[in-house]
Amino acid sequence: MAITKIIADSITSGAIANTPAFFAYLNSDQGSVSDNTITKVTIDTEVLDTNNAFASNKFTPGVAGKYYIFGQVNIDSTNTHSYDKAVYIYKNGSAIADHELATDLALAGNSHHHVSIFTVVDSDTDDYFELFARDNNQGNHNSTFRGGQKETYFGAYKIIT
């Protein structure tokens, strides 16, 4: 009975929690994204931020541990040919995870694809994480990252270990 009470007290006191955690999304389209250029996604609308750890497009957990970090970008090309699209998770200014979607397509018009990414990463108290994306669409055609909670988002949570 004593062990059960200790566990129950720990859970209700928040000793076991998947925090810090956040979820945010791009509210409006982010346009004029240069062709074949890795560009920071300007995530601007928070849905959840347990520790005020997300600000200025960065997640800075402030608590050491392992984190599940995820994102998605809806990349819309203005060209009729699209080679590939990619999303990246950056840690302290450098890519630590990427996912490339080959889209070698000749199209009659614009193309858009949702490209998702996730990773598990160790973080110390001052690490920070950002979401980037790239569209290679054959030439100097700008792309757009589509806004909306179901379109372009970024999130993370601490894994209980």
Residue, then its C-alpha position, 0 to 999 in steps of 0.5 A: m500500500a505504501i508504494t502505491k501511495i508514493i506512485a500516486d503522489s508522484i503522478t498527481s504532483g507532476a513528478i512524472a510528466n511528458t513536459p516540457a511540451f509544445f505544439a504550434y503551427l504556421n497560421s498564414d502562408q509563408g510565401s516567397v520561399s526561394d528555390n532550393t534554399i533551406t528556409k526557417v519555417t516561421i511557426d507563429t501560433e501556439v496551441l500548447d506550451t507547458n513551460n513557455a519553452f517555445a518562442s521566436n520559432k524556437f523550442t528551448p526545453g530548459v530541462a535535460g532529457k530525451y525529446y520526441i520532436f516532430g513537424q510537417v510542412n505543406i510545401d506549395s511549388t509555383n513551377t510546373h516541375s518539382y524535383d524534391k521537397a525536404v524538411y529538417i529539424y535543427k539543433n543549435g543551428s545545425a540539421i540533426a534530422d531530415h526527410e526528403l520527398a522525391t517529387d520528380l514530377a512534370l505537372a500541369g500547374n502548381s504542386h503541393h506536398h505535406v512532408s513530415i519528420f520526427t526524431v528522438v534526441d537528447s537535449d541539455t538545458d540550453d539546447y534549442f530546436e527549429l523547423f526548416a524546409r526546402d523546395n527544389n522546383q527547377g529554377n528561380h520559382n518561389s514556393t510557399f509554406r501553406g498555413g493552417q493547423k493541419e498543414t504546417y506545424f511543429g511540436a515536441y515533448k519530453i519522453i519519460t525515461 
